[in-house]
Amino acid sequence: MIATRIKVYLLTGFLGAGKTTVLNRFLEAKKDENNIVIENEFGKISIDSHLVAASYDSLFELNNGCICCTLDDELAEVLASIIRLETRPDNVFIEASGVADPGGIAALFSQHEVAAFFDLQQILCVVDAACIEDWAEEIPEINRQLAAADVIVLNKKSSVSNTYLVKLIKQLGEINSIADILPVDQGMLPIDTFDKGKSQWNPQKHQQWSENVSEHPLKSFLLDFDTPFDKEMLINLLTMTLFISYHQIYRIKGLVWCRDEKLPVIIQSHGKQVNFSLLGSEKAIEPPNSQLVVIGKGLQRN
């Protein structure tokens, strides 16, 4: 085993919980170190990579669209390429897709040939305070993500009442009594969160949440458009769609061109909310082509 192993931080959490925001917080805390980011998305286009802060040295994207998203083979290839770098990083941050099983990823780092070079420091599970209770009942991956975590980031705490927040903390503690549960807004974790040492991931505990799980119901499809949108009409349409199909559509994300905008717009939804923000560069997608990925259950493309 080499004297100084590369520290690994694994970020999990369901679609739209705020993983990229927490990742940016990590990168800010480690900005004076050599960092590599590995992104994996459920869907055929990469949105989150455009939202990651620039405080990293390399970024690898795994857009495999796999429903199980354990990443074993593809991730192993990326790790092997990192080992071969002339200058090895201090830290590797893995932002798993919203439906990833963290147990499969963590198990990779327990293998001798991987553990010789990489040291899994923490598994963080980011959850949305407003949606976690409803979605944990419907999506088995959420409970597996929670059970595997060393730190549960209860994000968007101001979106719920204090009474409900206390209830959520108790419920999360019943799923994982070992993890630190940190209620925050906008992923603003305390700086000391990032240096707690070796992960306490337990494969036996993870197995408890992996039994008797049926095939994953989630599907995704890609929508392509070759004309720019009227922004207000698009906002109204997506808001109404989410309001009507809240329990069926878990995530809408994409890069679109709108009339009278000089840059493409990033669209992200979570729950019943849809957010628009300007992309910093037009290079990501050529005008007027736009793409939206819709992720949910029981989806049918007409």
C-alpha positions as CSV (number, residue, x, y, z in Angstrom):
1,M,0.0,0.0,0.0
2,I,1.4,3.4,-0.9
3,A,2.3,5.8,1.8
4,T,-0.1,8.5,0.9
5,R,-3.4,7.4,-0.6
6,I,-5.8,9.6,-2.6
7,K,-8.8,10.6,-0.4
8,V,-12.2,9.9,-1.9
9,Y,-15.5,11.6,-1.1
10,L,-18.7,10.0,-2.4
11,L,-21.8,12.2,-2.8
12,T,-25.2,10.5,-3.2
13,G,-28.8,11.6,-2.9
14,F,-31.9,11.5,-5.0
15,L,-32.5,13.6,-8.1
16,G,-32.3,17.3,-7.4
17,A,-31.5,17.2,-3.7
18,G,-28.6,19.5,-4.1
19,K,-25.6,17.3,-4.5
20,T,-23.8,19.7,-6.9
21,T,-24.2,22.5,-4.4
22,V,-22.7,20.4,-1.7
23,L,-19.9,19.4,-4.1
24,N,-19.1,23.1,-4.7
25,R,-18.9,23.6,-0.9
26,F,-16.3,20.7,-0.8
27,L,-14.3,22.2,-3.6
28,E,-14.2,25.6,-1.9
29,A,-13.0,24.0,1.3
30,K,-10.3,22.1,-0.6
31,K,-9.4,24.8,-3.2
32,D,-5.7,24.8,-2.2
33,E,-5.4,21.1,-3.0
34,N,-5.3,19.1,-6.2
35,N,-8.9,17.9,-6.8
36,I,-10.5,15.6,-9.4
37,V,-14.3,15.4,-9.9
38,I,-16.1,12.4,-11.3
39,E,-19.7,13.1,-12.4
40,N,-22.3,10.5,-13.2
41,E,-25.8,11.4,-14.4
42,F,-29.0,9.5,-15.0
43,G,-29.9,10.8,-18.4
44,K,-28.3,11.3,-21.7
45,I,-27.0,14.9,-21.3
46,S,-24.7,16.4,-18.7
47,I,-26.2,19.4,-16.8
48,D,-24.4,19.1,-13.4
49,S,-20.9,19.4,-14.9
50,H,-21.9,23.0,-16.0
51,L,-22.8,23.8,-12.4
52,V,-19.6,22.6,-10.8
53,A,-17.3,25.3,-9.6
54,A,-13.9,25.6,-11.3
55,S,-11.9,24.6,-8.2
56,Y,-10.8,21.3,-9.6
57,D,-8.0,20.1,-11.8
58,S,-9.8,17.4,-13.9
59,L,-13.4,16.4,-14.4
60,F,-14.5,13.0,-15.7
61,E,-18.1,12.5,-16.9
62,L,-19.9,9.1,-16.8
63,N,-23.1,9.6,-18.7
64,N,-24.1,6.0,-18.9
65,G,-27.8,6.5,-18.2
66,C,-27.8,3.2,-16.4
67,I,-30.8,2.6,-14.1
68,C,-28.8,0.7,-11.5
69,C,-25.9,3.1,-11.8
70,T,-23.4,1.1,-9.7
71,L,-20.7,2.2,-12.1
72,D,-18.3,-0.6,-11.2
73,D,-16.6,-1.2,-14.6
74,E,-16.6,2.4,-15.9
75,L,-15.6,3.9,-12.6
76,A,-12.8,1.4,-12.2
77,E,-11.4,2.5,-15.6
78,V,-11.4,6.1,-14.5
79,L,-9.7,5.3,-11.2
80,A,-7.0,3.4,-13.1
81,S,-6.4,6.4,-15.4
82,I,-6.1,8.6,-12.3
83,I,-3.4,6.4,-10.8
84,R,-1.4,6.7,-14.0
85,L,-1.4,10.5,-13.9
86,E,2.0,12.2,-13.6
87,T,0.7,14.2,-10.7
88,R,-1.8,12.4,-8.6
89,P,-4.6,14.3,-6.9
90,D,-5.1,14.9,-3.2
91,N,-8.8,14.3,-3.4
92,V,-11.3,12.6,-5.7
93,F,-15.0,13.7,-5.4
94,I,-17.6,11.4,-6.9
95,E,-21.0,12.8,-7.5
96,A,-23.1,9.8,-8.2
97,S,-26.4,9.9,-10.1
98,G,-29.6,10.5,-8.2
99,V,-30.5,6.8,-8.5
100,A,-27.1,5.3,-7.7
101,D,-26.6,2.6,-5.1
102,P,-23.7,3.9,-3.0
103,G,-23.1,0.4,-1.6
104,G,-21.9,-0.8,-5.0
105,I,-19.5,2.2,-5.3
106,A,-18.2,1.9,-1.8
107,A,-17.6,-1.8,-2.2
108,L,-15.2,-1.0,-5.1
109,F,-13.0,1.0,-2.7
110,S,-12.8,-2.0,-0.3
111,Q,-11.1,-4.1,-2.9
112,H,-7.5,-4.6,-2.2
113,E,-6.1,-3.4,-5.5
114,V,-8.2,-0.2,-5.3
115,A,-7.7,0.4,-1.6
116,A,-4.0,0.4,-2.1
117,F,-4.3,3.7,-3.9
118,F,-7.6,5.2,-2.7
119,D,-8.9,5.9,0.8
120,L,-12.7,6.3,1.1
121,Q,-13.1,9.2,3.5
122,Q,-16.9,9.8,3.6
123,I,-20.2,8.9,2.0
124,L,-22.5,11.9,2.1
125,C,-26.2,11.6,1.3
126,V,-28.0,14.8,0.4
127,V,-31.7,14.9,0.9
128,D,-34.4,17.6,0.2
129,A,-36.3,18.4,3.4
130,A,-39.5,19.1,1.5
131,C,-39.6,15.9,-0.5
132,I,-37.7,13.2,1.3
133,E,-40.6,11.7,3.3
134,D,-42.8,11.2,0.3
135,W,-40.1,10.0,-2.1
136,A,-38.5,7.6,0.4
137,E,-41.7,5.6,0.4
138,E,-41.7,5.3,-3.4
139,I,-38.0,5.0,-4.3
140,P,-36.0,2.1,-2.7
141,E,-32.7,3.7,-3.7
142,I,-33.2,6.6,-1.2
143,N,-33.2,4.3,1.8
144,R,-30.1,2.5,0.6
145,Q,-28.4,5.9,0.1
146,L,-29.4,7.0,3.6
147,A,-28.3,3.7,5.2
148,A,-24.8,3.9,3.6
149,A,-24.1,7.5,4.6
150,D,-21.6,8.7,7.1
151,V,-23.2,12.2,6.8
152,I,-26.8,12.9,5.9
153,V,-27.1,16.5,4.6
154,L,-30.7,17.6,5.2
155,N,-30.7,20.3,2.6
156,K,-33.2,23.1,2.1
157,K,-34.2,23.1,5.8
158,S,-35.9,26.5,5.5
159,S,-38.5,25.0,3.1
160,V,-40.2,23.2,6.1
161,S,-41.3,24.2,9.6
162,N,-39.1,23.6,12.6
163,T,-41.5,21.1,14.0
164,Y,-41.4,19.0,10.8
165,L,-37.6,19.3,10.6
166,V,-37.4,17.7,14.1
167,K,-39.6,14.9,12.9
168,L,-37.5,14.3,9.8
169,I,-34.3,14.2,11.8
170,K,-35.8,11.5,14.1
171,Q,-37.0,9.5,11.0
172,L,-33.6,9.7,9.4
173,G,-31.9,8.6,12.6
174,E,-34.1,5.5,12.7
175,I,-32.8,4.6,9.2
176,N,-29.2,5.4,10.1
177,S,-28.3,5.8,13.7
178,I,-24.6,6.3,13.1
179,A,-24.6,9.1,10.5
180,D,-24.3,12.7,11.4
181,I,-27.5,14.5,10.4
182,L,-26.8,18.1,9.4
183,P,-29.8,20.4,8.5
184,V,-28.5,23.2,6.2
185,D,-29.6,25.6,3.4
186,Q,-27.9,25.8,0.0
187,G,-25.5,23.0,1.0
188,M,-23.6,25.2,3.5
189,L,-21.9,22.6,5.5
190,P,-19.5,23.4,8.4
191,I,-16.0,23.3,7.2
192,D,-15.0,20.6,9.7
193,T,-17.5,18.2,8.0
194,F,-14.9,17.6,5.3
195,D,-12.2,16.1,7.5
196,K,-13.8,13.5,9.7
197,G,-11.6,10.6,8.5
198,K,-12.3,7.1,7.5
199,S,-15.8,6.2,6.3
200,Q,-17.8,3.9,8.5
201,W,-19.6,2.2,5.6
202,N,-20.9,-1.2,6.6
203,P,-21.8,-3.7,3.9
204,Q,-24.0,-5.8,6.2
205,K,-26.1,-2.7,7.1
206,H,-26.4,-1.8,3.4
207,Q,-27.6,-5.3,2.6
208,Q,-30.6,-4.8,5.0
209,W,-31.9,-2.2,2.5
210,S,-31.1,-4.1,-0.6
211,E,-33.3,-7.2,0.1
212,N,-36.6,-7.8,-1.7
213,V,-36.2,-4.7,-3.9
214,S,-38.1,-4.9,-7.2
215,E,-36.8,-3.7,-10.5
216,H,-36.3,0.0,-10.6
217,P,-39.4,1.8,-12.0
218,L,-37.6,5.0,-13.2
219,K,-37.3,5.9,-16.8
220,S,-35.8,8.8,-18.7
221,F,-36.2,10.2,-22.2
222,L,-34.6,13.0,-24.1
223,L,-36.5,15.8,-25.9
224,D,-34.8,17.7,-28.7
225,F,-36.0,21.0,-30.0
226,D,-34.6,23.1,-32.9
227,T,-36.4,26.3,-32.3
228,P,-36.0,28.8,-29.4
229,F,-38.6,28.9,-26.6
230,D,-40.7,31.7,-25.4
231,K,-39.4,31.7,-21.8
232,E,-42.6,32.7,-20.0
233,M,-44.6,30.2,-21.9
234,L,-42.0,27.5,-21.1
235,I,-42.1,28.3,-17.4
236,N,-45.9,28.2,-17.3
237,L,-45.9,24.9,-19.2
238,L,-43.3,23.2,-17.0
239,T,-44.9,24.5,-13.8
240,M,-48.3,23.2,-14.7
241,T,-46.9,19.8,-15.8
242,L,-45.0,19.4,-12.5
243,F,-48.1,20.5,-10.5
244,I,-50.3,17.9,-12.2
245,S,-47.7,15.1,-12.4
246,Y,-45.7,15.7,-9.2
247,H,-45.7,12.1,-8.1
248,Q,-44.8,10.8,-11.6
249,I,-42.1,13.3,-12.8
250,Y,-39.1,13.4,-10.4
251,R,-36.8,15.6,-12.5
252,I,-36.7,17.8,-15.6
253,K,-33.3,19.2,-16.5
254,G,-31.8,20.6,-19.7
255,L,-30.1,23.3,-21.7
256,V,-32.4,25.4,-23.8
257,W,-32.3,28.5,-25.9
258,C,-34.9,31.2,-25.3
259,R,-35.9,34.1,-27.4
260,D,-34.1,37.3,-26.6
261,E,-31.4,35.5,-24.5
262,K,-27.8,35.7,-25.6
263,L,-26.8,32.5,-23.7
264,P,-28.6,29.2,-23.2
265,V,-30.6,28.6,-20.1
266,I,-30.2,25.8,-17.6
267,I,-33.5,24.3,-16.5
268,Q,-33.8,22.2,-13.4
269,S,-36.8,21.0,-11.5
270,H,-37.3,19.3,-8.2
271,G,-40.7,18.6,-6.7
272,K,-43.1,21.1,-7.9
273,Q,-40.5,23.8,-8.5
274,V,-38.7,24.7,-11.7
275,N,-35.7,26.9,-11.8
276,F,-34.0,28.8,-14.7
277,S,-30.5,30.2,-14.7
278,L,-28.2,31.5,-17.5
279,L,-25.3,29.3,-18.6
280,G,-22.0,31.0,-18.4
281,S,-21.0,29.9,-21.9
282,E,-22.7,29.3,-25.1
283,K,-20.2,26.6,-26.1
284,A,-22.1,23.8,-24.3
285,I,-24.9,23.7,-26.9
286,E,-25.3,25.2,-30.3
287,P,-28.2,27.6,-31.0
288,P,-31.0,27.1,-31.5
289,N,-30.8,23.5,-30.5
290,S,-32.3,22.7,-27.0
291,Q,-32.4,19.5,-25.0
292,L,-34.5,18.4,-22.0
293,V,-34.3,15.2,-20.0
294,V,-37.4,14.0,-18.2
295,I,-36.9,11.4,-15.4
296,G,-39.8,9.7,-13.6
297,K,-41.9,6.6,-13.3
298,G,-44.5,5.3,-15.7
299,L,-43.4,7.8,-18.3
300,Q,-44.6,7.3,-21.9
301,R,-43.4,9.3,-24.9
302,N,-46.2,10.3,-27.2
